[in-house]
């Protein structure tokens, strides 16, 4: 079932190994979880080489669907935990979601824990 609603997607891109900090900070700030994907970086702070051969450092991309009113709190927690104010540490941005399929616990008010 497709739901229309006011949700945001926080996309966070950090160095490999930093995703757990992002997930922990976002959950502590009120998020219900996140999805982690692998990626490669090519930004200005990514220029590295081994024996003269350029390499593209691995990145972790964290996708977090949140309620609109939670967005600023969770984004601030991510910014602090991932040290995003330091050049080369990563980036986080927010995308407004118009429609969502799945994520039933967010759209119907179910808790994350199953009732016994």
Buried (B, 14 or more C-beta within 10 A) or exposed (E): EEBEEEBBBBBBBBBEEBBEBBBEBBBEBBBBEBEBEEBEBEBEEBEEEEEEEEEEBEBBBBBBBBBEEBBEBBBEBBBEBBBBEEEEBBEBEBEEBEEBEEBEEBBEEEEEEEEE
